[in-house]
Amino acid sequence: MKLSYEDHDHVTVLTVSGELTADQADSFRRACVERLASGIRDVVLDLEYLSLLDSSGLELLLWLVEELSERAGQLRLVNPDETVRQILKLTRLERRFDVHPSVESAAKSLK
């Protein structure tokens, strides 16, 4: 997994490339905690380059939603591929996440 971020005031655009699985859980959580500690309130999670999401990855997304809501923040998912969309649908989690086709539309929805 590769993570990169770009901060804009209280919003960070976090791009995840590769796999978001149990093996990457600690590094993903650590990166998110660092962003939140720096004053970030909202996260736009760009999933365009995500190739695999397992149950641990889903748990991480749910954890991030909870962490953000405790800080009056929000999570937006951007451009998940069809496999990730199906995983969200099959697990009935699609209602928990606000999904957008682009980073720009996700960022606009936070204002």
C-alpha positions as CSV (number, residue, x, y, z in Angstrom):
1,M,0.0,0.0,0.0
2,K,1.1,3.5,-0.8
3,L,-0.4,6.5,0.9
4,S,-0.1,10.1,-0.1
5,Y,-1.9,13.2,1.1
6,E,-2.5,16.8,0.3
7,D,-3.9,19.1,3.0
8,H,-6.3,22.0,2.3
9,D,-7.2,23.9,5.5
10,H,-9.2,21.3,7.5
11,V,-9.5,18.8,4.7
12,T,-7.0,16.2,3.6
13,V,-7.1,14.3,0.3
14,L,-5.7,10.9,1.2
15,T,-4.8,8.7,-1.8
16,V,-4.5,5.0,-1.3
17,S,-2.8,2.9,-3.9
18,G,-2.4,-0.9,-3.9
19,E,-4.1,-3.0,-1.2
20,L,-5.9,-2.0,2.0
21,T,-5.8,-5.2,4.0
22,A,-4.8,-6.5,7.4
23,D,-1.1,-6.2,6.5
24,Q,-1.5,-2.5,5.9
25,A,-3.8,-1.7,8.8
26,D,-1.2,-0.3,11.2
27,S,0.4,2.0,8.7
28,F,-3.0,3.3,7.4
29,R,-4.3,3.9,11.0
30,R,-1.0,5.7,11.9
31,A,-1.2,7.9,8.9
32,C,-4.8,8.9,9.7
33,V,-4.0,9.6,13.3
34,E,-1.1,11.9,12.2
35,R,-3.4,13.8,9.9
36,L,-6.1,14.2,12.6
37,A,-3.5,15.3,15.1
38,S,-2.4,18.0,12.7
39,G,-5.9,19.6,12.8
40,I,-7.5,17.8,9.9
41,R,-11.3,17.4,10.4
42,D,-12.5,16.0,7.0
43,V,-11.0,13.3,4.8
44,V,-11.5,12.8,1.1
45,L,-10.2,9.2,0.5
46,D,-9.3,8.7,-3.1
47,L,-9.6,5.0,-4.0
48,E,-9.0,5.2,-7.7
49,Y,-5.8,3.2,-7.4
50,L,-6.9,0.8,-4.7
51,S,-6.6,-2.8,-6.0
52,L,-7.8,-4.8,-3.0
53,L,-10.0,-4.2,0.0
54,D,-10.6,-6.9,2.6
55,S,-12.6,-7.1,5.8
56,S,-9.8,-5.4,7.7
57,G,-9.8,-2.6,5.1
58,L,-13.6,-2.2,5.7
59,E,-13.0,-2.1,9.4
60,L,-10.4,0.7,8.9
61,L,-12.9,2.7,6.9
62,L,-15.5,2.3,9.6
63,W,-12.9,3.3,12.2
64,L,-12.1,6.4,10.3
65,V,-15.7,7.4,10.0
66,E,-16.1,7.1,13.8
67,E,-12.8,9.0,14.5
68,L,-13.9,11.8,12.2
69,S,-17.5,12.0,13.6
70,E,-16.0,12.4,17.1
71,R,-14.3,15.5,15.7
72,A,-17.4,16.7,13.9
73,G,-15.7,15.7,10.6
74,Q,-16.7,13.7,7.6
75,L,-15.3,11.1,5.3
76,R,-15.9,11.0,1.5
77,L,-14.9,8.1,-0.7
78,V,-13.8,8.9,-4.3
79,N,-13.9,6.7,-7.4
80,P,-13.9,3.2,-5.9
81,D,-13.8,0.6,-8.6
82,E,-16.6,-1.8,-9.3
83,T,-15.2,-4.5,-7.0
84,V,-15.0,-2.1,-4.0
85,R,-18.6,-0.9,-4.8
86,Q,-19.8,-4.5,-4.8
87,I,-18.1,-5.2,-1.5
88,L,-19.8,-2.1,0.0
89,K,-23.1,-3.2,-1.4
90,L,-22.8,-6.9,-0.3
91,T,-21.8,-5.9,3.2
92,R,-24.6,-3.3,3.2
93,L,-22.2,-0.6,4.0
94,E,-22.8,1.6,1.0
95,R,-25.2,3.7,3.1
96,R,-22.4,4.4,5.6
97,F,-20.2,6.1,3.0
98,D,-20.7,9.1,0.8
99,V,-19.2,8.1,-2.6
100,H,-18.2,10.6,-5.2
101,P,-16.9,10.3,-8.8
102,S,-14.1,12.9,-8.3
103,V,-12.0,14.6,-5.6
104,E,-13.5,17.9,-6.6
105,S,-17.2,16.9,-6.1
106,A,-16.2,15.2,-2.8
107,A,-14.5,18.3,-1.5
108,K,-17.4,20.6,-2.6
109,S,-19.8,18.4,-0.6
110,L,-17.9,19.1,2.6
111,K,-18.4,22.9,2.4
